Amino acid sequence: MTTTQSSIASGMTRRGLLAGALAGAGTLALSACSGTAGGSGSAKGTLTVAGQSDNLTQVFNPFLANTAQSLTYTPQGQGGFIYEPLVQINTVDIGRDLPWLAKSWRWSDGNKTLTMELRTGVKWTDGTPFSADDVVFTYSMLKRYPGLNLLGIDFSSVTAPGPAQVVFAFPAPSEQHFTNIVSAPIVPQHLWSKVKDPTTYTDKNPVGTGPFKLSSFSAQSFLLVRNEDYWQPKAEISSLRFVAYKDNESMTNALVQGLADWGGTYIANADKTYLSRNKHYNYWAPIAGTDGIIPNLERWPLSDIAVRRAISLGVNRKQVGAASGAPPATSVTGLPMPAYTSSIAPRYKGVDFVQDVDKAHKTLTDAGYAKGGDGYYRKDGKRVEFSISFPSAYTDIAARVQVLVSQLKDIGIKLNVDTTTVNDINGLTSKGNFDSTMGYPVNSAPRAFSYYNDTINPNLYYPVGKATPTFQNIERFQNAEAATLFTEYPKATTDEQRQQIINRIEEIFVENLPWIPMFYWGSYGNWSTAKATGFPTPQNPYFSPVPNPVVALRLKPV
């Protein structure tokens, strides 16, 4: 909701985080030399993309974490520049999803059967024809190896009645999970069927159907060149060089100095530090999700709703968001506004978060808390104190957290900073080894249902110590009524019925505050038009500006 991210990164389950979908950056350390726009080190027709990686290794298995593919801003377990999905989900122009390897689809049998018609004439980059068998193989592999099924796709069977048709059968109505179902990267059966263990397969020389293919690799960067036999009109740019930077500040510097042409990072004070430095520089971050304090509800003190409510009442969301140039969260439902205005329950329309420090104190004292001599509240001899875990490389998160440290101290709550690495954060949160975190949910939720399903569905609960495979409900929220509602939603047959269920889920969210929304995050996009044009803009918001293949295919060399 800030990673990748999910973004993307977004997302916004945590899947996209750290894959680069969000790749937020913080304070900007400008060098004395501004350089020239357009990636001065790039060959003509090549765009340089700035990304973040702690340890770049030649691993392109799209289902594994912390791989080279993550440098391309491709969320783990989803299609990208090399491996493609059946459908490209549009997180900016909501609902305008793009047919991709699948050209059309239809639901039947009460939304328990999904039939997809595939493209013909598609080839893998080694010349082998693509067919429905590749799709069946990929999804069967995800079912056989649940650890690879990061999108949580639950189906009974997948078959190929013909070379260009795939039929999914689901145990229950599943149209609400469409965006996850169709986003998995399709891999070639003729190669991957020979892999003994896909959960450890490195895939050093990937063979995909995508618009680009791997050309060269080093410890600092790799080059993707245009697929000359691509099934769509091939890219007009000849190649993309993805360069790994150790942190977000160095990524930002590369963009500012003109050493990179494209990126997906937050830039502090962008008007002054980036846009004003060159007429070709552009920066756009369409709102894609909500972020805030994500608690572990099985650890005190955040397990106490009185503490969560006091925090929500006591914080100044404008200041928290301003620390990274993000707008404050408004709607008490947590839904990103104004994109989800039509999904807000009538009782919550126009009902926004309001800071009330006095009420925050009263909430704690009414719950039996009392201030100690150090100014912090206590209960049963324990100080109200918790830590917040996030990667130290994400300085935009650090900036927000520092504001929260001060604000929570003012209301008698001690917040400690617990930084970790980009590689380790998902492991900590998936197993519940944290007090709280920020940067989740990261991937933007393309529907109101998916937003709540990814964040608070009790049916996705895992006990502490057991990893949540899809990173959904890492708060470990439990609520019997909510569990029933999430089960009933797929059975609804009308939009009115579905909205009624969403309305009650919103009420449960407001009543229980399972996590504390603070600010809205955007899909950060930074680019220079010195070497290519055709990027999405606020005036032409056709897709996310974060580096992705949909945009790359629309770029025109200057």
C-alpha positions, -999 to 999 in steps of 0.1 A, spaced: 0 0 0 30 20 -1 58 -20 -17 44 -39 -40 39 -21 -30 24 -45 -40 17 -19 -54 9 -24 -65 38 -25 -42 17 -25 -36 -13 -43 -40 -25 -45 -22 -22 -78 -1 13 -78 10 23 -100 -19 35 -70 -40 55 -54 -12 92 -55 -17 87 -69 -51 89 -33 -61 53 -24 -67 56 3 -42 94 8 -38 88 40 -18 117 63 -13 123 89 13 146 118 18 165 129 -12 203 132 -11 212 152 -42 246 149 -57 264 180 -70 261 169 -106 226 167 -120 236 148 -152 215 147 -183 180 134 -187 173 101 -204 197 76 -189 230 89 -202 246 54 -199 219 38 -221 222 28 -257 198 44 -281 164 27 -279 172 13 -244 155 27 -213 171 24 -179 148 14 -151 158 21 -115 148 -6 -90 158 -18 -55 175 -50 -45 195 -61 -15 212 -89 -33 206 -93 -70 209 -130 -81 200 -146 -114 168 -162 -103 137 -156 -125 113 -181 -111 82 -159 -109 68 -177 -79 98 -172 -55 105 -143 -33 135 -119 -36 143 -128 -72 158 -108 -101 123 -105 -115 113 -84 -85 136 -57 -99 112 -53 -127 84 -43 -103 66 -75 -110 49 -87 -78 58 -122 -67 34 -148 -82 21 -125 -109 28 -120 -146 53 -94 -159 77 -86 -187 88 -122 -193 60 -144 -180 25 -132 -188 -9 -135 -171 -42 -144 -187 -56 -108 -180 -39 -76 -170 -58 -61 -141 -61 -23 -143 -56 -7 -108 -59 29 -121 -89 28 -144 -109 4 -122 -128 -23 -141 -111 -17 -175 -90 -49 -173 -71 -59 -204 -75 -92 -221 -40 -107 -225 -32 -144 -230 -69 -148 -227 -89 -129 -252 -123 -134 -236 -140 -152 -207 -174 -160 -193 -188 -173 -160 -215 -199 -158 -231 -224 -134 -237 -198 -108 -202 -184 -110 -187 -217 -103 -173 -223 -138 -150 -199 -157 -143 -205 -194 -114 -186 -210 -108 -184 -247 -70 -180 -254 -50 -162 -280 -38 -183 -309 -4 -178 -327 14 -171 -294 49 -186 -291 74 -191 -262 107 -173 -269 123 -206 -278 98 -209 -307 75 -235 -291 38 -228 -296 18 -217 -265 -14 -236 -259 -41 -243 -233 -19 -271 -220 6 -246 -206 -22 -229 -187 -35 -262 -173 0 -272 -163 7 -239 -146 -25 -239 -125 -22 -276 -117 13 -269 -104 0 -242 -82 -25 -266 -68 1 -293 -63 26 -269 -46 5 -245 -23 36 -226 -14 37 -212 -49 0 -203 -49 5 -168 -36 -27 -155 -50 -47 -180 -30 -65 -194 -61 -89 -221 -49 -103 -243 -77 -116 -279 -81 -102 -285 -115 -87 -269 -146 -91 -285 -181 -84 -278 -217 -113 -289 -239 -93 -275 -269 -59 -260 -277 -73 -224 -272 -98 -230 -244 -94 -235 -206 -122 -242 -181 -119 -237 -144 -143 -254 -120 -146 -239 -85 -161 -255 -54 -181 -223 -47 -191 -192 -66 -158 -174 -73 -163 -144 -96 -153 -121 -67 -118 -137 -69 -114 -131 -107 -86 -106 -103 -64 -131 -85 -75 -161 -106 -63 -145 -139 -31 -129 -127 -8 -159 -122 22 -160 -145 19 -188 -172 50 -209 -175 59 -234 -204 50 -270 -198 76 -283 -221 103 -269 -198 88 -267 -164 75 -303 -165 111 -314 -163 118 -294 -131 120 -317 -101 111 -291 -75 96 -258 -87 98 -244 -52 136 -242 -55 140 -239 -92 162 -209 -101 151 -205 -137 183 -186 -147 174 -184 -184 136 -178 -185 115 -187 -215 83 -167 -216 57 -154 -239 62 -118 -229 73 -87 -249 108 -89 -236 134 -116 -229 166 -119 -209 198 -109 -228 225 -104 -202 229 -104 -165 254 -90 -139 254 -85 -102 243 -49 -106 219 -50 -136 203 -71 -163 191 -64 -198 158 -74 -213 156 -71 -251 126 -69 -273 109 -101 -282 109 -98 -320 83 -126 -324 59 -113 -298 22 -121 -304 11 -85 -301 26 -56 -321 62 -57 -307 75 -30 -285 89 0 -302 116 5 -276 144 -20 -282 153 -29 -246 150 -22 -209 180 -22 -186 170 -28 -150 196 -15 -125 197 -25 -89 202 2 -62 208 -6 -26 181 17 -12 154 42 -23 176 73 -19 201 60 -44 172 51 -68 159 86 -65 193 101 -71 196 81 -103 163 95 -116 172 130 -106 206 128 -122 192 114 -154 210 81 -150 176 63 -151 147 69 -174 119 52 -155 112 42 -119 85 36 -93 95 54 -62 83 82 -39 103 114 -43 102 139 -14 93 174 -24 91 162 -60 83 196 -76 116 211 -64 139 181 -62 128 163 -94 103 180 -117 120 214 -118 154 200 -128 145 190 -163 115 197 -186 113 160 -195 108 147 -159 74 135 -149 60 122 -116 25 108 -110 12 87 -81 -25 78 -86 -41 68 -53 -42 30 -52 -47 20 -15 -47 28 22 -19 22 47 -14 27 84 -5 8 115 -11 -29 109 -12 -46 143 -7 -82 153 -40 -87 171 -26 -116 191 -1 -94 209 -9 -70 237 -13 -40 238 -27 -38 202 -49 -68 209 -69 -44 231 -94 -24 210 -93 5 235 -56 10 226 -63 8 189 -92 33 192 -70 57 213 -43 56 187 -68 63 159 -83 92 179 -50 107 190 -30 108 157 -29 137 133 -32 119 100 -23 150 79 11 151 96 17 114 92 9 115 55 28 148 50 60 131 61 60 113 27 38 136 7 8 113 10 -28 124 15 -44 115 49 -69 87 51 -104 101 55 -132 75 54 -136 55 86 -143 25 64 -106 25 54 -115 24 17 -94 46 -5 -112 78 -14 -126 90 -37 -122 59 -58 -146 38 -37 -172 65 -29 -199 43 -45 -190 14 -22 -194 33 11 -224 23 33 -250 50 36 -243 54 73 -206 61 67 -209 85 37 -190 116 47 -180 101 80 -143 108 83 -115 103 109 -113 132 133 -84 138 157 -96 141 193 -67 138 218 -89 143 249 -112 115 238 -81 93 232 -70 98 268 -106 91 280 -108 59 260 -77 46 278 -87 57 313 -122 43 308 -106 10 299 -87 9 332 -54 24 320 -35 49 342 -5 71 334 28 63 351 55 86 362 72 84 328 41 98 311 31 65 295 -1 46 303 0 13 322 -23 -15 330 -17 -45 353 19 -33 357 26 -33 320 35 -2 300 15 5 268 44 -1 245 48 -18 211 72 -18 181 67 -13 144 87 -34 120 96 -23 85 126 -24 61 152 2 69 157 8 32 122 23 30 129 58 43 95 70 34 80 46 60 107 57 84 97 93 80 60 85 88 70 63 118 91 91 133 60 113 133 40 86 149 67 81 177 62 117 187 24 117 183 19 85 203 42 97 231 19 128 234 -10 105 242 9 83 265 18 53 243 54 43 236 63 33 200 96 16 193 112 14 158 122 -21 147 139 -21 113 147 -51 93 157 -60 57 136 -61 26 142 -98 24 131 -105 59 100 -84 65 75 -108 48 88 -137 68 82 -119 100 47 -107 93 35 -139 76 43 -159 108 31 -132 132 65 -124 146 58 -87 149 39 -62 171 29 -40 142 40 -30 107 34 -5 79 35 -9 42 6 -33 40 -18 -38 24 4 -30 -5 -12 -42 -37 -41 -20 -47 -74 -37 -43 -93 -35 -76 -127 -41 -59 -141 -32 -25 -146 -69 -16 -110 -77 -25 -98 -48 -3 -115 -63 28 -109 -99 18 -72 -93 16 -70 -75 49 -95 -88 74 -111 -120 62 -112 -143 93 -114 -173 71 -78 -166 62 -66 -168 98 -34 -186 106 -21 -191 142 11 -173 151 41 -193 140 23 -207 109 30 -186 78 0 -171 59 8 -183 24 -9 -154 7 0 -127 33 -37 -120 37 -51 -111 72 -16 -109 87 -34 -91 116 -50 -124 124 -84 -108 128 -111 -132 141 -148 -124 140 -175 -150 136 -200 -127 118 -174 -114 94 -163 -150 86 -199 -158 77 -203 -126 56 -172 -134 36 -186 -169 29 -220 -155 19 -207 -128 -4 -199 -152 -33 -235 -166 -31 -251 -132 -36 -269 -130 -70 -275 -93 -73 -254 -61 -69 -278 -50 -42 -272 -81 -21 -235 -79 -26 -235 -42 -15 -256 -51 16 -229 -76 26 -201 -50 20 -221 -25 41 -221 -49 71 -184 -57 66 -177 -20 67 -196 -18 100 -175 -46 115 -144 -28 103 -154 5 120 -166 -12 152 -135 -34 156 -108 -13 140 -87 -44 131 -60 -21 117 -56 17 118 -58 35 85 -35 66 84 -29 77 48 -35 69 12 -7 56 -10 -1 60 -47 14 39 -74 45 60 -77 57 65 -113 87 86 -123 99 89 -159 117 110 -184 103 117 -219 138 125 -233 141 91 -249 105 79 -250 69 91 -248 35 75 -242 36 71 -205 2 72 -186 -6 106 -171 -34 121 -150 -48 134 -184 -45 99 -199 -47 74 -170 -48 43 -190 -27 22 -166 -4 24 -136 28 45 -142 49 20 -123 72 1 -147 51 -26 -163 48 -43 -197 14 -27 -206 31 7 -206 63 -5 -221 44 -17 -252 29 18 -256 61 37 -254 75 54 -286 112 63 -289 119 99 -294 
